[in-house]
């Protein structure tokens, strides 16, 4: 009987998990702000002023956050790449 070694499971990159996490965060935050805006408009008997303002605030805030998170991640990856190229012996 031949013994077959199990292959190690492939390492999943977190980029896909991070992307879907950011998407869910964006959708949930916009939904929460939408519901708060609808509640405020109903309570204060106003037109959808608060709904529109809060949804815009949520969307703009999430895009700004995404921009800064992306830039920080790119700087980190560039630094790791620079360190790995310095650590490699020349051939």
N, C-alpha and C positions, 0 to 999 in steps of 0.2 A: 504494500500500500504506500502510495506516494504522499508525502506531507506537503501540502501547498501552503505557503505563507500568505497571510492576508496582506493585501496592500493597505497602506495607511489611507485614511479618508482624505480627500483633497481639502486643502485649507480654503475656506470661503473668505473672499475679500469682504470687507465691511462696507465697501462703496455702494453696493446695491442695497444693503440694509439701511445705510444712512440716507440714501435717496428716497426710499419708500417711507422712512421715518419722517423725513422733512415734508414729504407730500401729505402724509396723514396729519402732521402738526399744522400745516397750512390750512387744510380743509377744516379741521376741528376748530382752530382759532377763529376762522372766518365765520363758521357756523355759530360759535358762542357769541361773537360780537354782533352777528345778525339778530340772534334771539334777544340779546340785551337791548339792541336798538329798537326792535319791534315792541318789546316790553315798555321801554321808555316812551316811545311814541304813543302807545295806547294809554299809558298812565297820565301823560301830560296832554293828551288829546291834540297832538301836533301832526303835521304831515310827516312823511317818512324822512325827516331831517336827520334824526339821530341814527336811524337805520343806515342811511347812505353814508353819513359821516363816520360811523363806527366801522362799517365794512371797509371803507377806503383806508381808514387808519390801520386796520388789521392787515390788509393786503400790502400796503406800502411798508408797514413795519416788518412784515415777514420777508419782503424782497430785500430790504436793507439788511436784515439779519443774515439772510442767505448770502448776500454779497460779502459781508465781513467774514462769515464762516468759511466761504469758498477761498477768499484771499488768504486767510490764516492757514488753511489746509495746504494750499499751493506753496506757501512759503516753507511750511514744514517739509513737504515732499522735496522741494528744491534743496533744502538743507541736508536732508537724508541722502539725496542723490550726490550732492557735492562731497559729503563725508565718505560715501561708499567708493567714489572714484578716487579719492585720495588714499583710501586704505588698500586699494588693489595694487599688488606689485606689478611693475611693468614687465612685459614679456619681450 
